[in-house]
């Protein structure tokens, strides 16, 4: 079975944008699963994404009590044989792979957010770390970003960093 993913974080709607960008909505329509690594800001963004696809999400440091009540701090799910974990913060970039190997030993792919900086790396143990950046708040990045990917036959494939 093939599962198409939209991987997004730090949407900050309505604080940084009035609504999700069109590209993110189109990707949600095409996805079987949306993975969101926190900082939604409003529960209406969660509701909106849930109307397009199943959502695996966590709360972030800027999320209010309503979202913290609906979402965990860390989410885990196996998708077609690939073990995913999602969290908002992983700390500083230096030493991240080694720290996450220790924190997430039974994980194949760790999705995280917070920094708004796209990230795609592999730890010594083979843990894939993905940060989609932000589709609404580029901070010090040249453009806003999000990720799409496919899980097929027990492997993560076709990871693409996109602009909304």
C-alpha positions as CSV (number, residue, x, y, z in Angstrom):
1,X,0.0,0.0,0.0
2,X,1.2,3.5,-0.8
3,X,0.5,6.4,1.6
4,X,0.9,10.0,0.5
5,X,2.0,12.5,3.2
6,X,1.8,16.2,3.7
7,X,4.3,17.2,6.4
8,X,3.9,20.7,7.8
9,X,4.7,22.7,10.9
10,X,4.5,26.1,12.4
11,X,1.4,27.2,10.4
12,X,0.7,30.0,12.9
13,X,-2.7,30.8,11.5
14,X,-4.1,33.4,12.1
15,X,-1.0,35.0,13.8
16,X,1.3,34.9,10.8
17,X,-1.2,34.3,8.0
18,X,-4.9,34.7,7.7
19,X,-5.3,31.2,6.2
20,X,-3.3,28.2,5.1
21,X,-1.7,28.8,1.7
22,X,-3.4,27.3,-1.4
23,X,-0.5,24.9,-2.0
24,X,-0.8,23.4,1.5
25,X,-4.6,22.9,1.0
26,X,-4.0,21.2,-2.4
27,X,-1.3,19.0,-0.8
28,X,-3.8,18.1,2.1
29,X,-6.4,17.2,-0.5
30,X,-3.9,14.8,-2.2
31,X,-2.6,13.4,1.1
32,X,-3.7,10.2,2.9
33,X,-2.1,11.5,6.1
34,X,-1.2,15.1,7.2
35,X,1.7,15.2,9.8
36,X,1.8,18.5,11.7
37,X,4.6,19.2,14.1
38,X,2.9,21.9,16.2
39,X,2.4,25.7,16.5
40,X,-1.0,25.6,14.9
41,X,-2.1,28.7,17.0
42,X,-5.9,28.0,16.4
43,X,-7.9,24.9,16.6
44,X,-9.6,25.9,13.4
45,X,-6.5,25.0,11.5
46,X,-6.5,21.5,12.9
47,X,-10.2,21.3,12.0
48,X,-9.6,22.5,8.5
49,X,-6.8,20.0,7.9
50,X,-8.9,17.2,9.4
51,X,-11.6,18.0,6.8
52,X,-9.1,17.1,4.0
53,X,-7.2,14.1,5.4
54,X,-6.4,12.2,8.6
55,X,-4.1,14.2,10.8
56,X,-1.2,13.1,13.0
57,X,-0.2,16.1,15.0
58,X,1.3,17.5,18.2
59,X,1.0,20.8,20.1
60,X,3.8,23.4,20.0
61,X,5.1,26.0,22.4
62,X,2.7,28.7,21.0
63,X,-0.4,26.5,21.1
64,X,-3.3,27.3,23.5
65,X,-4.9,25.0,26.0
66,X,-7.6,23.9,23.5
67,X,-5.0,22.4,21.2
68,X,-3.0,20.9,24.0
69,X,-6.2,19.1,25.2
70,X,-6.7,17.7,21.7
71,X,-3.1,16.8,20.7
72,X,-0.2,15.0,22.4
73,X,3.2,16.5,23.0
74,X,4.7,13.5,21.1
75,X,2.8,11.4,18.6
76,X,3.8,8.1,17.2
77,X,2.4,5.9,14.4
78,X,3.6,3.2,12.1
79,X,2.6,3.9,8.5
80,X,3.0,1.0,6.1
81,X,5.9,-0.4,8.2
82,X,7.7,3.0,8.8
83,X,7.8,4.1,12.4
84,X,7.1,7.8,12.7
85,X,7.4,10.1,15.7
86,X,6.3,13.7,15.8
87,X,7.4,16.4,18.2
88,X,7.6,20.2,18.1
89,X,11.0,21.0,19.6
90,X,14.3,19.1,19.5
91,X,16.7,21.7,20.9
92,X,19.7,23.2,19.1
93,X,20.9,22.0,15.8
94,X,24.3,21.0,17.1
95,X,24.2,17.4,18.3
96,X,20.6,17.0,17.2
97,X,21.0,13.6,15.5
98,X,22.8,12.0,18.5
99,X,20.2,13.4,21.0
100,X,17.3,12.2,18.9
101,X,18.8,8.7,18.5
102,X,18.7,8.4,22.3
103,X,15.2,9.9,22.7
104,X,13.6,8.0,19.8
105,X,15.3,4.6,19.6
106,X,12.4,2.8,18.0
107,X,11.7,5.3,15.3
108,X,12.5,5.4,11.6
109,X,11.4,9.0,10.9
110,X,11.2,11.9,13.3
111,X,9.2,15.0,12.2
112,X,9.8,18.2,14.2
113,X,9.3,21.9,13.9
114,X,9.8,25.0,16.0
115,X,12.8,26.5,14.1
116,X,11.0,27.2,10.8
117,X,14.2,25.9,9.2
118,X,13.9,23.0,6.8
119,X,15.9,20.0,7.9
120,X,16.6,16.6,6.4
121,X,19.3,14.5,7.9
122,X,20.1,10.9,8.9
123,X,21.5,10.0,12.3
124,X,24.2,7.4,12.9
125,X,21.6,4.8,13.7
126,X,19.6,5.5,10.5
127,X,16.9,7.8,12.1
128,X,15.7,10.3,9.4
129,X,15.0,13.7,10.9
130,X,12.6,16.0,8.9
131,X,11.6,19.6,9.6
132,X,9.3,21.1,6.9
133,X,10.0,24.7,7.8
134,X,6.9,26.9,7.9
135,X,4.4,27.6,5.1
136,X,3.5,31.0,6.5
137,X,6.5,32.4,8.4
138,X,9.9,32.0,6.7
139,X,11.7,33.9,9.4
140,X,15.4,34.0,8.2
141,X,14.8,31.5,5.4
142,X,14.5,32.7,1.7
143,X,11.0,31.2,1.3
144,X,8.2,29.5,3.2
145,X,8.2,25.7,2.9
146,X,6.5,22.4,3.6
147,X,7.2,18.8,2.7
148,X,5.4,16.0,0.8
149,X,6.5,12.4,0.8
150,X,5.3,8.9,0.1
151,X,5.5,5.8,2.2
152,X,5.6,2.7,0.1
153,X,6.7,-0.9,0.7
154,X,8.1,-0.1,4.1
155,X,10.2,2.9,3.0
156,X,9.9,6.7,3.0
157,X,10.3,7.9,-0.6
158,X,10.0,11.0,-2.7
159,X,10.5,13.6,0.1
160,X,10.1,17.0,-1.6
161,X,10.6,20.4,0.0
162,X,8.0,22.7,-1.6
163,X,7.0,26.4,-1.6
164,X,3.3,27.1,-0.9
